């Protein structure tokens, strides 16, 4: 369920999910990929001790997607 909520409300993961869908990934696989990405984001917040900043993941996606 967390992957579905993240796809709906997190702008960084929305961009990531759209990219996965456009690459032809199945809907359940997109949710699985978003859940994995969410775990990585949570781990980064815990490890660094800094609050989540939605602009940081979007910067990395802009480079990858050529936006």
PDB file of N, CA, C and O in Angstrom:
ATOM      1  N   UNK A   1       0.815  -1.193   0.000  1.00  0.00           N
ATOM      2  CA  UNK A   1       0.000   0.000   0.000  1.00  0.00           C
ATOM      3  C   UNK A   1       0.865   1.267   0.000  1.00  0.00           C
ATOM      4  O   UNK A   1       0.489   2.284  -0.581  1.00  0.00           O
ATOM      5  N   UNK A   2       2.043   1.190   0.667  1.00  0.00           N
ATOM      6  CA  UNK A   2       2.862   2.389   0.709  1.00  0.00           C
ATOM      7  C   UNK A   2       3.331   2.816  -0.671  1.00  0.00           C
ATOM      8  O   UNK A   2       3.465   4.011  -0.934  1.00  0.00           O
ATOM      9  N   UNK A   3       3.578   1.878  -1.540  1.00  0.00           N
ATOM     10  CA  UNK A   3       3.991   2.225  -2.899  1.00  0.00           C
ATOM     11  C   UNK A   3       2.893   2.939  -3.667  1.00  0.00           C
ATOM     12  O   UNK A   3       3.167   3.862  -4.434  1.00  0.00           O
ATOM     13  N   UNK A   4       1.660   2.519  -3.466  1.00  0.00           N
ATOM     14  CA  UNK A   4       0.536   3.163  -4.153  1.00  0.00           C
ATOM     15  C   UNK A   4       0.319   4.584  -3.635  1.00  0.00           C
ATOM     16  O   UNK A   4       0.033   5.497  -4.410  1.00  0.00           O
ATOM     17  N   UNK A   5       0.457   4.765  -2.314  1.00  0.00           N
ATOM     18  CA  UNK A   5       0.296   6.097  -1.731  1.00  0.00           C
ATOM     19  C   UNK A   5       1.431   7.012  -2.185  1.00  0.00           C
ATOM     20  O   UNK A   5       1.204   8.181  -2.497  1.00  0.00           O
ATOM     21  N   UNK A   6       2.647   6.479  -2.222  1.00  0.00           N
ATOM     22  CA  UNK A   6       3.796   7.274  -2.658  1.00  0.00           C
ATOM     23  C   UNK A   6       3.646   7.692  -4.118  1.00  0.00           C
ATOM     24  O   UNK A   6       3.998   8.814  -4.482  1.00  0.00           O
ATOM     25  N   UNK A   7       3.130   6.803  -4.947  1.00  0.00           N
ATOM     26  CA  UNK A   7       2.900   7.157  -6.352  1.00  0.00           C
ATOM     27  C   UNK A   7       1.897   8.288  -6.490  1.00  0.00           C
ATOM     28  O   UNK A   7       1.994   9.099  -7.411  1.00  0.00           O
ATOM     29  N   UNK A   8       0.956   8.344  -5.600  1.00  0.00           N
ATOM     30  CA  UNK A   8      -0.095   9.354  -5.679  1.00  0.00           C
ATOM     31  C   UNK A   8       0.336  10.699  -5.097  1.00  0.00           C
ATOM     32  O   UNK A   8      -0.098  11.743  -5.584  1.00  0.00           O
ATOM     33  N   UNK A   9       1.190  10.693  -4.057  1.00  0.00           N
ATOM     34  CA  UNK A   9       1.446  11.931  -3.315  1.00  0.00           C
ATOM     35  C   UNK A   9       2.879  12.444  -3.344  1.00  0.00           C
ATOM     36  O   UNK A   9       3.095  13.612  -3.023  1.00  0.00           O
ATOM     37  N   UNK A  10       3.864  11.640  -3.708  1.00  0.00           N
ATOM     38  CA  UNK A  10       5.258  12.074  -3.697  1.00  0.00           C
ATOM     39  C   UNK A  10       5.666  12.474  -5.115  1.00  0.00           C
ATOM     40  O   UNK A  10       5.680  11.625  -6.006  1.00  0.00           O
ATOM     41  N   UNK A  11       5.998  13.752  -5.345  1.00  0.00           N
ATOM     42  CA  UNK A  11       6.312  14.195  -6.704  1.00  0.00           C
ATOM     43  C   UNK A  11       7.523  13.495  -7.308  1.00  0.00           C
ATOM     44  O   UNK A  11       7.533  13.221  -8.508  1.00  0.00           O
ATOM     45  N   UNK A  12       8.536  13.203  -6.511  1.00  0.00           N
ATOM     46  CA  UNK A  12       9.727  12.527  -7.029  1.00  0.00           C
ATOM     47  C   UNK A  12       9.382  11.110  -7.483  1.00  0.00           C
ATOM     48  O   UNK A  12       9.853  10.662  -8.528  1.00  0.00           O
ATOM     49  N   UNK A  13       8.575  10.415  -6.714  1.00  0.00           N
ATOM     50  CA  UNK A  13       8.212   9.054  -7.072  1.00  0.00           C
ATOM     51  C   UNK A  13       7.163   9.012  -8.177  1.00  0.00           C
ATOM     52  O   UNK A  13       7.065   8.017  -8.894  1.00  0.00           O
ATOM     53  N   UNK A  14       6.383  10.069  -8.325  1.00  0.00           N
ATOM     54  CA  UNK A  14       5.452  10.146  -9.458  1.00  0.00           C
ATOM     55  C   UNK A  14       6.221  10.185 -10.773  1.00  0.00           C
ATOM     56  O   UNK A  14       5.863   9.493 -11.726  1.00  0.00           O
ATOM     57  N   UNK A  15       7.268  10.986 -10.824  1.00  0.00           N
ATOM     58  CA  UNK A  15       8.099  11.071 -12.030  1.00  0.00           C
ATOM     59  C   UNK A  15       8.748   9.721 -12.299  1.00  0.00           C
ATOM     60  O   UNK A  15       8.778   9.256 -13.439  1.00  0.00           O
ATOM     61  N   UNK A  16       9.269   9.091 -11.245  1.00  0.00           N
ATOM     62  CA  UNK A  16       9.897   7.776 -11.374  1.00  0.00           C
ATOM     63  C   UNK A  16       8.897   6.738 -11.885  1.00  0.00           C
ATOM     64  O   UNK A  16       9.214   5.952 -12.777  1.00  0.00           O
ATOM     65  N   UNK A  17       7.681   6.740 -11.311  1.00  0.00           N
ATOM     66  CA  UNK A  17       6.651   5.788 -11.728  1.00  0.00           C
ATOM     67  C   UNK A  17       6.214   5.996 -13.167  1.00  0.00           C
ATOM     68  O   UNK A  17       5.999   5.027 -13.895  1.00  0.00           O
ATOM     69  N   UNK A  18       6.081   7.244 -13.584  1.00  0.00           N
ATOM     70  CA  UNK A  18       5.713   7.532 -14.979  1.00  0.00           C
ATOM     71  C   UNK A  18       6.791   7.035 -15.940  1.00  0.00           C
ATOM     72  O   UNK A  18       6.487   6.506 -17.009  1.00  0.00           O
ATOM     73  N   UNK A  19       8.056   7.212 -15.547  1.00  0.00           N
ATOM     74  CA  UNK A  19       9.148   6.730 -16.399  1.00  0.00           C
ATOM     75  C   UNK A  19       9.099   5.212 -16.523  1.00  0.00           C
ATOM     76  O   UNK A  19       9.322   4.672 -17.606  1.00  0.00           O
ATOM     77  N   UNK A  20       8.808   4.515 -15.416  1.00  0.00           N
ATOM     78  CA  UNK A  20       8.712   3.058 -15.457  1.00  0.00           C
ATOM     79  C   UNK A  20       7.548   2.607 -16.346  1.00  0.00           C
ATOM     80  O   UNK A  20       7.676   1.661 -17.123  1.00  0.00           O
ATOM     81  N   UNK A  21       6.405   3.303 -16.217  1.00  0.00           N
ATOM     82  CA  UNK A  21       5.247   2.956 -17.054  1.00  0.00           C
ATOM     83  C   UNK A  21       5.542   3.178 -18.529  1.00  0.00           C
ATOM     84  O   UNK A  21       5.156   2.367 -19.371  1.00  0.00           O
ATOM     85  N   UNK A  22       6.225   4.274 -18.845  1.00  0.00           N
ATOM     86  CA  UNK A  22       6.515   4.571 -20.248  1.00  0.00           C
ATOM     87  C   UNK A  22       7.506   3.567 -20.837  1.00  0.00           C
ATOM     88  O   UNK A  22       7.552   3.375 -22.052  1.00  0.00           O
ATOM     89  N   UNK A  23       8.300   2.926 -19.972  1.00  0.00           N
ATOM     90  CA  UNK A  23       9.221   1.893 -20.436  1.00  0.00           C
ATOM     91  C   UNK A  23       8.529   0.545 -20.616  1.00  0.00           C
ATOM     92  O   UNK A  23       9.164  -0.427 -21.024  1.00  0.00           O
ATOM     93  N   UNK A  24       7.232   0.480 -20.316  1.00  0.00           N
ATOM     94  CA  UNK A  24       6.464  -0.738 -20.551  1.00  0.00           C
ATOM     95  C   UNK A  24       6.399  -1.693 -19.378  1.00  0.00           C
ATOM     96  O   UNK A  24       6.035  -2.855 -19.560  1.00  0.00           O
ATOM     97  N   UNK A  25       6.737  -1.245 -18.182  1.00  0.00           N
ATOM     98  CA  UNK A  25       6.675  -2.105 -17.009  1.00  0.00           C
ATOM     99  C   UNK A  25       5.219  -2.337 -16.606  1.00  0.00           C
ATOM    100  O   UNK A  25       4.384  -1.440 -16.725  1.00  0.00           O
ATOM    101  N   UNK A  26       4.929  -3.525 -16.138  1.00  0.00           N
ATOM    102  CA  UNK A  26       3.576  -3.869 -15.691  1.00  0.00           C
ATOM    103  C   UNK A  26       3.216  -3.032 -14.464  1.00  0.00           C
ATOM    104  O   UNK A  26       4.105  -2.639 -13.709  1.00  0.00           O
ATOM    105  N   UNK A  27       1.926  -2.753 -14.254  1.00  0.00           N
ATOM    106  CA  UNK A  27       1.519  -1.903 -13.120  1.00  0.00           C
ATOM    107  C   UNK A  27       1.997  -2.393 -11.755  1.00  0.00           C
ATOM    108  O   UNK A  27       2.420  -1.584 -10.929  1.00  0.00           O
ATOM    109  N   UNK A  28       1.938  -3.705 -11.502  1.00  0.00           N
ATOM    110  CA  UNK A  28       2.407  -4.218 -10.215  1.00  0.00           C
ATOM    111  C   UNK A  28       3.921  -4.102 -10.092  1.00  0.00           C
ATOM    112  O   UNK A  28       4.440  -3.892  -8.996  1.00  0.00           O
ATOM    113  N   UNK A  29       4.625  -4.237 -11.196  1.00  0.00           N
ATOM    114  CA  UNK A  29       6.081  -4.080 -11.182  1.00  0.00           C
ATOM    115  C   UNK A  29       6.461  -2.626 -10.912  1.00  0.00           C
ATOM    116  O   UNK A  29       7.467  -2.362 -10.252  1.00  0.00           O
ATOM    117  N   UNK A  30       5.667  -1.683 -11.415  1.00  0.00           N
ATOM    118  CA  UNK A  30       5.907  -0.261 -11.144  1.00  0.00           C
ATOM    119  C   UNK A  30       5.753  -0.001  -9.652  1.00  0.00           C
ATOM    120  O   UNK A  30       6.573   0.699  -9.057  1.00  0.00           O
ATOM    121  N   UNK A  31       4.716  -0.555  -9.047  1.00  0.00           N
ATOM    122  CA  UNK A  31       4.498  -0.375  -7.616  1.00  0.00           C
ATOM    123  C   UNK A  31       5.659  -0.985  -6.832  1.00  0.00           C
ATOM    124  O   UNK A  31       6.113  -0.396  -5.851  1.00  0.00           O
ATOM    125  N   UNK A  32       6.142  -2.149  -7.248  1.00  0.00           N
ATOM    126  CA  UNK A  32       7.287  -2.774  -6.590  1.00  0.00           C
ATOM    127  C   UNK A  32       8.543  -1.931  -6.698  1.00  0.00           C
ATOM    128  O   UNK A  32       9.299  -1.811  -5.734  1.00  0.00           O
ATOM    129  N   UNK A  33       8.772  -1.343  -7.875  1.00  0.00           N
ATOM    130  CA  UNK A  33       9.943  -0.485  -8.066  1.00  0.00           C
ATOM    131  C   UNK A  33       9.837   0.775  -7.211  1.00  0.00           C
ATOM    132  O   UNK A  33      10.834   1.242  -6.661  1.00  0.00           O
ATOM    133  N   UNK A  34       8.635   1.320  -7.102  1.00  0.00           N
ATOM    134  CA  UNK A  34       8.432   2.511  -6.273  1.00  0.00           C
ATOM    135  C   UNK A  34       8.639   2.169  -4.801  1.00  0.00           C
ATOM    136  O   UNK A  34       9.213   2.965  -4.058  1.00  0.00           O
ATOM    137  N   UNK A  35       8.176   0.988  -4.370  1.00  0.00           N
ATOM    138  CA  UNK A  35       8.392   0.586  -2.984  1.00  0.00           C
ATOM    139  C   UNK A  35       9.881   0.462  -2.692  1.00  0.00           C
ATOM    140  O   UNK A  35      10.341   0.881  -1.629  1.00  0.00           O
ATOM    141  N   UNK A  36      10.632  -0.105  -3.614  1.00  0.00           N
ATOM    142  CA  UNK A  36      12.077  -0.235  -3.420  1.00  0.00           C
ATOM    143  C   UNK A  36      12.732   1.140  -3.359  1.00  0.00           C
ATOM    144  O   UNK A  36      13.585   1.377  -2.504  1.00  0.00           O
ATOM    145  N   UNK A  37      12.351   2.040  -4.242  1.00  0.00           N
ATOM    146  CA  UNK A  37      12.898   3.398  -4.238  1.00  0.00           C
ATOM    147  C   UNK A  37      12.539   4.110  -2.935  1.00  0.00           C
ATOM    148  O   UNK A  37      13.355   4.855  -2.391  1.00  0.00           O
ATOM    149  N   UNK A  38      11.329   3.887  -2.433  1.00  0.00           N
ATOM    150  CA  UNK A  38      10.888   4.486  -1.182  1.00  0.00           C
ATOM    151  C   UNK A  38      11.737   3.981  -0.018  1.00  0.00           C
ATOM    152  O   UNK A  38      12.096   4.756   0.869  1.00  0.00           O
ATOM    153  N   UNK A  39      12.055   2.704  -0.016  1.00  0.00           N
ATOM    154  CA  UNK A  39      12.913   2.150   1.033  1.00  0.00           C
ATOM    155  C   UNK A  39      14.284   2.815   0.988  1.00  0.00           C
ATOM    156  O   UNK A  39      14.855   3.119   2.036  1.00  0.00           O
ATOM    157  N   UNK A  40      14.818   3.043  -0.203  1.00  0.00           N
ATOM    158  CA  UNK A  40      16.115   3.704  -0.332  1.00  0.00           C
ATOM    159  C   UNK A  40      16.048   5.145   0.187  1.00  0.00           C
ATOM    160  O   UNK A  40      16.976   5.613   0.847  1.00  0.00           O
ATOM    161  N   UNK A  41      14.963   5.835  -0.110  1.00  0.00           N
ATOM    162  CA  UNK A  41      14.805   7.201   0.395  1.00  0.00           C
ATOM    163  C   UNK A  41      14.709   7.221   1.919  1.00  0.00           C
ATOM    164  O   UNK A  41      15.312   8.075   2.569  1.00  0.00           O
ATOM    165  N   UNK A  42      13.955   6.285   2.488  1.00  0.00           N
ATOM    166  CA  UNK A  42      13.815   6.206   3.941  1.00  0.00           C
ATOM    167  C   UNK A  42      15.164   5.906   4.582  1.00  0.00           C
ATOM    168  O   UNK A  42      15.523   6.512   5.592  1.00  0.00           O
ATOM    169  N   UNK A  43      15.905   4.978   4.004  1.00  0.00           N
ATOM    170  CA  UNK A  43      17.227   4.639   4.535  1.00  0.00           C
ATOM    171  C   UNK A  43      18.151   5.859   4.494  1.00  0.00           C
ATOM    172  O   UNK A  43      18.902   6.099   5.440  1.00  0.00           O
ATOM    173  N   UNK A  44      18.099   6.621   3.411  1.00  0.00           N
ATOM    174  CA  UNK A  44      18.918   7.820   3.307  1.00  0.00           C
ATOM    175  C   UNK A  44      18.575   8.852   4.363  1.00  0.00           C
ATOM    176  O   UNK A  44      19.468   9.503   4.906  1.00  0.00           O
ATOM    177  N   UNK A  45      17.299   9.010   4.661  1.00  0.00           N
ATOM    178  CA  UNK A  45      16.877   9.957   5.695  1.00  0.00           C
ATOM    179  C   UNK A  45      17.363   9.489   7.065  1.00  0.00           C
ATOM    180  O   UNK A  45      17.856  10.290   7.859  1.00  0.00           O
ATOM    181  N   UNK A  46      17.225   8.203   7.337  1.00  0.00           N
ATOM    182  CA  UNK A  46      17.658   7.672   8.631  1.00  0.00           C
ATOM    183  C   UNK A  46      19.175   7.764   8.766  1.00  0.00           C
ATOM    184  O   UNK A  46      19.685   8.160   9.814  1.00  0.00           O
ATOM    185  N   UNK A  47      19.888   7.401   7.716  1.00  0.00           N
ATOM    186  CA  UNK A  47      21.354   7.387   7.762  1.00  0.00           C
ATOM    187  C   UNK A  47      21.931   8.792   7.891  1.00  0.00           C
ATOM    188  O   UNK A  47      22.878   9.002   8.649  1.00  0.00           O
ATOM    189  N   UNK A  48      21.371   9.760   7.158  1.00  0.00           N
ATOM    190  CA  UNK A  48      21.916  11.112   7.180  1.00  0.00           C
ATOM    191  C   UNK A  48      21.424  11.924   8.372  1.00  0.00           C
ATOM    192  O   UNK A  48      22.108  12.847   8.814  1.00  0.00           O
ATOM    193  N   UNK A  49      20.248  11.592   8.895  1.00  0.00           N
ATOM    194  CA  UNK A  49      19.688  12.345  10.008  1.00  0.00           C
ATOM    195  C   UNK A  49      19.056  13.662   9.579  1.00  0.00           C
ATOM    196  O   UNK A  49      18.645  14.456  10.425  1.00  0.00           O
ATOM    197  N   UNK A  50      18.974  13.903   8.270  1.00  0.00           N
ATOM    198  CA  UNK A  50      18.366  15.130   7.758  1.00  0.00           C
ATOM    199  C   UNK A  50      16.933  14.849   7.335  1.00  0.00           C
ATOM    200  O   UNK A  50      16.630  13.735   6.906  1.00  0.00           O
ATOM    201  N   UNK A  51      16.038  15.836   7.445  1.00  0.00           N
ATOM    202  CA  UNK A  51      14.658  15.611   6.998  1.00  0.00           C
ATOM    203  C   UNK A  51      14.588  15.437   5.484  1.00  0.00           C
ATOM    204  O   UNK A  51      15.474  15.879   4.752  1.00  0.00           O
ATOM    205  N   UNK A  52      13.528  14.789   5.032  1.00  0.00           N
ATOM    206  CA  UNK A  52      13.335  14.533   3.606  1.00  0.00           C
ATOM    207  C   UNK A  52      13.130  15.835   2.854  1.00  0.00           C
ATOM    208  O   UNK A  52      12.347  16.687   3.272  1.00  0.00           O
ATOM    209  N   UNK A  53      13.833  15.984   1.749  1.00  0.00           N
ATOM    210  CA  UNK A  53      13.691  17.138   0.869  1.00  0.00           C
ATOM    211  C   UNK A  53      13.336  16.599  -0.510  1.00  0.00           C
ATOM    212  O   UNK A  53      14.144  15.906  -1.128  1.00  0.00           O
ATOM    213  N   UNK A  54      12.153  16.904  -0.994  1.00  0.00           N
ATOM    214  CA  UNK A  54      11.678  16.362  -2.269  1.00  0.00           C
ATOM    215  C   UNK A  54      12.494  16.857  -3.450  1.00  0.00           C
ATOM    216  O   UNK A  54      12.457  16.236  -4.512  1.00  0.00           O
ATOM    217  N   UNK A  55      13.226  17.948  -3.307  1.00  0.00           N
ATOM    218  CA  UNK A  55      14.011  18.493  -4.419  1.00  0.00           C
ATOM    219  C   UNK A  55      15.255  17.657  -4.696  1.00  0.00           C
ATOM    220  O   UNK A  55      15.723  17.624  -5.834  1.00  0.00           O
ATOM    221  N   UNK A  56      15.797  16.987  -3.696  1.00  0.00           N
ATOM    222  CA  UNK A  56      17.029  16.212  -3.892  1.00  0.00           C
ATOM    223  C   UNK A  56      16.808  15.055  -4.869  1.00  0.00           C
ATOM    224  O   UNK A  56      17.578  14.935  -5.822  1.00  0.00           O
ATOM    225  N   UNK A  57      15.779  14.182  -4.683  1.00  0.00           N
ATOM    226  CA  UNK A  57      15.589  13.106  -5.658  1.00  0.00           C
ATOM    227  C   UNK A  57      15.216  13.621  -7.049  1.00  0.00           C
ATOM    228  O   UNK A  57      15.570  12.990  -8.045  1.00  0.00           O
ATOM    229  N   UNK A  58      14.515  14.744  -7.142  1.00  0.00           N
ATOM    230  CA  UNK A  58      14.120  15.264  -8.448  1.00  0.00           C
ATOM    231  C   UNK A  58      15.320  15.749  -9.241  1.00  0.00           C
ATOM    232  O   UNK A  58      15.317  15.673 -10.470  1.00  0.00           O
ATOM    233  N   UNK A  59      16.357  16.252  -8.553  1.00  0.00           N
ATOM    234  CA  UNK A  59      17.561  16.678  -9.264  1.00  0.00           C
ATOM    235  C   UNK A  59      18.210  15.503  -9.974  1.00  0.00           C
ATOM    236  O   UNK A  59      18.638  15.631 -11.121  1.00  0.00           O
ATOM    237  N   UNK A  60      18.286  14.361  -9.305  1.00  0.00           N
ATOM    238  CA  UNK A  60      18.877  13.167  -9.909  1.00  0.00           C
ATOM    239  C   UNK A  60      18.040  12.663 -11.072  1.00  0.00           C
ATOM    240  O   UNK A  60      18.594  12.206 -12.072  1.00  0.00           O
ATOM    241  N   UNK A  61      16.713  12.738 -10.966  1.00  0.00           N
ATOM    242  CA  UNK A  61      15.840  12.266 -12.039  1.00  0.00           C
ATOM    243  C   UNK A  61      15.958  13.175 -13.259  1.00  0.00           C
ATOM    244  O   UNK A  61      15.874  12.696 -14.390  1.00  0.00           O
ATOM    245  N   UNK A  62      16.150  14.472 -13.052  1.00  0.00           N
ATOM    246  CA  UNK A  62      16.260  15.391 -14.179  1.00  0.00           C
ATOM    247  C   UNK A  62      17.471  15.032 -15.038  1.00  0.00           C
ATOM    248  O   UNK A  62      17.412  15.124 -16.264  1.00  0.00           O
ATOM    249  N   UNK A  63      18.559  14.626 -14.404  1.00  0.00           N
ATOM    250  CA  UNK A  63      19.757  14.251 -15.149  1.00  0.00           C
ATOM    251  C   UNK A  63      19.502  12.966 -15.917  1.00  0.00           C
ATOM    252  O   UNK A  63      19.879  12.853 -17.083  1.00  0.00           O
ATOM    253  N   UNK A  64      18.859  11.989 -15.269  1.00  0.00           N
ATOM    254  CA  UNK A  64      18.618  10.704 -15.896  1.00  0.00           C
ATOM    255  C   UNK A  64      17.622  10.817 -17.059  1.00  0.00           C
ATOM    256  O   UNK A  64      17.810  10.188 -18.101  1.00  0.00           O
ATOM    257  N   UNK A  65      16.593  11.597 -16.886  1.00  0.00           N
ATOM    258  CA  UNK A  65      15.532  11.676 -17.883  1.00  0.00           C
ATOM    259  C   UNK A  65      15.815  12.705 -18.984  1.00  0.00           C
ATOM    260  O   UNK A  65      15.093  12.762 -19.979  1.00  0.00           O
ATOM    261  N   UNK A  66      16.848  13.505 -18.809  1.00  0.00           N
ATOM    262  CA  UNK A  66      17.139  14.532 -19.796  1.00  0.00           C
ATOM    263  C   UNK A  66      16.124  15.655 -19.793  1.00  0.00           C
ATOM    264  O   UNK A  66      15.875  16.276 -20.827  1.00  0.00           O
ATOM    265  N   UNK A  67      15.530  15.923 -18.622  1.00  0.00           N
ATOM    266  CA  UNK A  67      14.518  16.978 -18.513  1.00  0.00           C
ATOM    267  C   UNK A  67      15.193  18.327 -18.525  1.00  0.00           C
ATOM    268  O   UNK A  67      14.520  19.355 -18.443  1.00  0.00           O
TER     269      UNK A  67
END
